[in-house]
Amino acid sequence: MKNIIKSVIVVLLTTSGLTAYAQQTQKTKVLFVLTSHDKLGDTGEATGSWIEEFATPYYFFLDKGIEVVIATPKGGQAPIDPKSNDPSFQTAATKRFYADKMAQKALSSTVKITAVNQKDFKAVFYPGGHGPMWDLATDKNSMKLIMEFYNNSKPIAFVCHAPAALTNVTDKNGKYLIDGKK
């Protein structure tokens, strides 16, 4: 009987130690939501996300060991505004991106917004560009996702034109999320 009790105690101690280890090694994840929209209205010009507004925060998180998951309304390739490739807009982060095949693959194979769950992430970030004004401003899945992060007191961040994604976000009472905020 003593051997059984010793064995149970050893198993319990080992199991609790593995659980603690698993919790410590679980990687922190941040969700990036980019546009799927690639046309600037009826102008015929191409648009999308602004590469520097993606690349700089992307590497900021990666360099700190934080996993970045990229989602778009349609999944697949996230379009980049070709104007953001102008040499005058290049930074160390954009140059790093264009030399980084893994980052380019991540941007070309985004997951659909409907496939992500806020419970899996510590925060959500929306890079800018003109594209978000066209699709993310009216995308119901994006709106729902923003409210899920907000209602769970998780950071939601936007840069440049990306706050357009907040335009139609309302709480359960129909009040705009941005109402009264400065």
Order of alpha helices (4+ residues) and beta strands (2+ residues): alpha-beta-alpha-beta-alpha-alpha-beta-beta-alpha-alpha-beta
